[in-house]
Amino acid sequence: METRTATASYQEWGPVAQATHNEIARLQHAYLADQAAAVAVLARLRRGAGKPPHQVPDLWGLLDTSSLYEADELKHREADLARAENAFHLALTLWALHQQSRGERMHLSGTSRELGAAVRQIKGAEDHGGSVRKRFVRLGASRTVEELSDRLRELVSLLRRDSIPLDYAVLAQQIYRWQQPAARDTVRGSWGRSYQAHQPKKFATTDSGSDAGTDPKDVQ
């Protein structure tokens, strides 16, 4: 039931989010069941974390990208398909890094799992002059996919250290949109708002507006 519900909600975000969720959900279930094939796949994926697909030939054909090619808004549009594959690949490899040696799911859906909100939960994120906030700001200032990949990898390493899950399906759709210059500021704004909106437990209130999520329309 949880998988069907999550998949339905990702339809609002777009085909990259849905494809990412479907592939991670499959691998995550198998990995947590300690299936040898999934453990081997994640080991290969981790070697590609933070690198664009063309730099990791070992991963070509390893993942199921068929749904990207079948999506109406992507098929027959070469530039959009390239962006979608980049986002899908980056999200899967970062998740594999995040999931390593963790006995619980590191890909989870929900507004508190959106990138900014997840980063806000890292130890030290409340220190406005600290390294966590500086890394998040540097992420927002990324100008190339390579810079974005490197800086996401830094933050994911911290999320893994603190066992903080992330919604990789939403992240993948945002990375896809980020690659379109006209949408880049919108994605950055979404990350910033989710960071500002999330309140760590010690500051949480009963006001439902204090933990506002990201509007899916922001990244579609």
C-alpha positions, 0 to 999 in steps of 0.5 A: 500500500505504501509503495502504491500511495507514494507512486501515485503522489509522484505522478504530480511531480513528473516522470523523473520522480516516478521512475526514480521512486520505482527503481529505488523502491525495488532496489531498497526492498531487495537491499534491506532483505540482504539479497546478494544481487541488490548488494552488488548493484548498490556497490557499483552505483556508489562508485558513480556517486557524484559523477555524470553518467557518461563518466561511469560506463560500468553503470550503462544499462544497469538501471531500468530507464524505460519509463523515461523513454515512454513518458509523453513529455520526454519521448522524442525530445533528446535534450529533455531525455538527456536531462532526465537521465542525468537526474535519474542517474545522480539520484540513484547513485547518491541514494546508493551512497546514502543507503550503504550499511544502513538497516532502514530506508534512506529514501522516504517520501514526505515534506520533511524529507525534501532536500532543504528540510532534510539538510536542516536536520543534520547536526550543526545545521542550526549554527548559522556560521557553521559548515552545514549551512555553508555547504547548503549555500554553496549547493544553491550557488552551483553553476554546472551539473558537475558542481551540483553533483559534488555538492550534493554528494557532500550533503548526502554524506552528512545525511548518511552520517546522521541517518536522515532519510531523503526523498530521492524521487522529488530530488531527481525531479528537481535536478531535472528541472534545475538543468533548465536555466529558466527553472533553476531559480524556482528549484533553488527557491524550493530548496531554500523554503524547505530549509527555512520552513523545517523546524527541528524538534526542539523548536517545533510547535503545534502550528501546522504552518511551521512545517510547510512542504514544497508545492509540487507546482514549484518544480513541474 
